[in-house]
Amino acid sequence: MTTTVQLLALVAGVLALAGANAQDTTNGSPRGAPYRIDLAQYNQALLPRIRPLIEAPADPREEEIVPFFELLPEYRDRLSGNFLIDGFTRARDAGRCLLCMSTSYLFLSLYNETVSLTDGRTERLRAIAGRLCRLLGFKAYLCDGVIGLNGDIIQYVLENRQPFPEPADICQVYLQELDCLGDGRNVSAPDAYRTIAIASAPVRDQDTVEGSFVARAAAGDKKSGAVTEGQCPRRKGGKHGDRGSRDPLTIVHLTDIHYDPEYVIGVNADCRAEACCRVLPDLPPANGTSGGAGYWGDYRDCDTPWHAVVDVMEHIRTQHEHIDAIYFTGDIVHHFTWNTTIETNEQAMRQVFDLMKRTFPGVPIYPILGNHESHPANLYAPHTVTGALRTNYLYDFIIKQWADWLPMTGRIRETLSEGGYYTVRTPYGLRIIGLNNNPCFVHNFWLFYSLDYFLPQLQWLHDTLLEAEHANERVHILAHVPSYDDSCFVGWTREYRKIVERFAHIITAQFNGHSHVDEFNLYYPRATVDPLRPISVAWNGGSTTTFTKLNPNYKVFLFDPVSFEPIEQDTWMYNLTAANESPDRRPEWFRAYSFKEYYQLPDLSLDSLGWLMQRFAQSEEQLASYWRAKQKWADPLLQEGCTGTCLREALCAIVRTEHDDNRICEALYQPQPEVQSVVNGA
C-alpha cells in the first residue's frame, strides 16, 4: 500500500477515534453568554501552527491528546469556556464537533497540498499520516493499523466522490449523534438523498385478512417435506423439534458474541486502547488481581474468551429443552478494528458457526451479519465501486457457512451474493427477513462516497413485504444495527420507518443487536389521530459479550404459533463479578426477569407496551426499573446510576425511531390525568 493510501485512511479512521474518545478539552464551565467561533478563521489560524509539528524531524511520543486551542493563544479563553460554532449552532457538543471539523480541515488541506507535488510526495505523506494521528494522542500501533487497513477505501472515496468532501460532510455523518450539522442545507435534509417507492396500502377488511391468515396457518402446509423457493426444510423431529402444532413457538435471540481468539486471562485490562484483554505493544503488567483480565470476561473494554462462548451455547442447550429456532443478529468478530484480516475474521466466524451447528443439531438458525464481520470493520461497499474493494468475499463466505440453515435456492443465493440479506419462509408459516443494514452504520466510510447506495436493499425489503402482504403472511425482521439508534444514518432510518409504517399490520416483531444492552423500541405513526398508540416493536437481544461494563445475556421468546406475535420474553444472564470470583466453576446463569411479570403487563401487545410508556413517563421509579434491566444489572453501571435527564433519555430512546425526532417523547411528558391517576393508585 502506498503512503498516499495511508494518509487517506487517516481522515475517517483517526477522526473516529478522536470524535469518540478525545478528552473534552474545549468545553469548560460557562462564562456568561457563549463565545462564537468562526470556523474558517479558526482553521486558517490553526494550519500554520500545526504544520511545524507535523513536519518536525522527531516523532512525537506524547500519549495525551493535544488540545488544538493550546496552539492558538488568541482562542484559549474562548475555547476553554462556553462557545458556539458559527453556522453549527445545533451542535450538542461544540468541543467535539470543533475537534472533528478542524482535524478534517487539516487532513484535507494537507492532502490537497501533497497530491499536487511531483517530487517527495511519498515521504511527505508518510510523515503527515503518522504525525497527525500521534499528535492526537493515539498509540503508534493503533495509528499504523488504522492507516494501513482503511487506506484503499478512503483513497477511492476522495478520488471519485463529486464534489470533493468538505470537513463538515465528514463530521455530519460520523458524529450524527452530536448534531454536527450546518444550520443550512445538510446531510440530514430529506432531499439530500433518493427515496424508495412505497406502494399504496390496500383497502382491507381486517376481519377478512386476519381470518384468511389464521385459516391458512391453522391448516398448515400439506406439502410434506418438500422445499419450495425461499422455504426452509422441515425438521425431522428430535429433542428440539418435537412440538405440538398449537404450542407456543420458543425462539432464542442470541447476539453480539465478539469472540477474541487472543484473550489472555490475567493480562492488564487497563490498556488505554480501543479494546483490551490481549497482549498489546508496551502493555505494562497488571496491577494486582484487580488489574488482570477476568477468567470469564471483563467489565472493561474486553471481548469474550472462547471458553465463555462455549459456555453460553452449552447453557442454552441444556437449559431449554425445546427450541424451535434461534435468531442470531450478528457480531462474532472482536473490537480490535485496527488488527483484523479476512482470514482471521473468517476463522473466528467459522469456529462459532461450527459450534452452533454441533450444539444445536436440527434447530433452524437464522443468522445475519454484524458490522464487525467485514474487513476492515464496519465497511460494506457499494456494488458500483472497483471489484477489489467490494464485500463479495464475505457474502461468498456466508453462503457456504449458512447453507446448513438456509435453503440456498436461486433467490436466497442471489440476495446473499448481492448484499448479505435474504428472506425465507419457515416450516411453521412465518416469513423471516434477514437484513444487512450495516451500511447504515455511521462508522461505515462508504457513506462519505454515497449517502444512499443502500437504497436497493430497502426497496427489496419493501417489495418482499408487499409479496408477503399479498400472501397473507406474517413477518419477523432481523437486522444488526437498530434503525432507531443514533449510530444508524438518518437516510436509512427515514426510509425504513416508512416501510415499517406501511407494513406494520404484517410485521409482528423486529430483532436487533449492536447496542449490547437489553432494550426495545416502539414505532409510532408519523401522522394519526391516535399518536401515542404504537404500531410496531423492535426487540434488542443485548449481548453475550461483556463489552463494556455489562453482564452476558441472551433472550428466550414465546410466540403465538398462529399470529406470531410475542407472548413472553425471558432474559437470562449471569453476574460477571460473581463468575470471576470462582473461575474453577461454570457461571451461574439465572433468569433475570420475565417481561410481563416484571412490568406487570397483561400481555406483550402493542397497546400494553404503549401503556407501559405512559407509566414510565409518569413514574421515575418505574422508569428506573427499566434502566436497570436495560443495563443488565451490571455492577459498574449500577454504581454509576441514572437519574433525571438520564432517565428521560432512556424513555426517549424507546420511542424515538428517527434521529432527533423527539415528538413522541415530548408528547408522553405532557400531562395525562388518566395515566397519572392510575400510577398514583387512584
Buried (B, 14 or more C-beta within 10 A) or exposed (E): EBBBBBBBBBBBBBBBBBBBBBEEBBBBEEEEEBBEBEBEEBBEBBBEEBBEBBEEEEEBEEEEBBBBBEBBEEBEEBBBBBBBBEBBBBBEBBBBBBBBBBBBBBBBBBBEEBBEEEEEBBEBBBBBBBBBBBBBBBBBBBBBBBBBBBBBBBBBBBEEEEEEBBBBBBBBBBBBBBBBBBEEEBBBEEEBBEBBEBEEEEEEEEEEBBEEBEEBBEEEBEEEEEBEEBBBEBBEEEEBBEBEEEEBBBBBBBBBBBBBBBBBBBBBBBBEBBBBBBEBEEBEEBEEEEBBBBBBBBBBBBBBBBBBBEBBBEBBBEBBEBBBBBBBBBBBBBBBBBBBEEEBBBEBBBBBBEBBBEBBEEBBBBBBBBBBBBBBBBBBBBEEBEEEBBBBEBBEBBBEBBEBBBBBBEBBBEBBEBBBBBBBBBBBBBBBBBBBBBBBBBBBBBBBBBBBBBBBBBBBBBEBBBEBBEEBBBBBBBBBBBBBBBBBBBBBBBBBBBBBBBBBBBBBBBBBBBBBBBBBBBBBBBEEEEEBBBBBBBBBBBBBBBBBBBBBBBBBBBBBBBBBBBBBBBBBBBBBBBBBEEEEEBBEBEEBBBBBEBBEBEBBBBEBBBBBBBBBBBBBEBBBBBBBBBBBBBBBBBEEEBEEEEBBBBBBBBBBBBBBBBEBBEBBBEEBEEBBEBBEEE
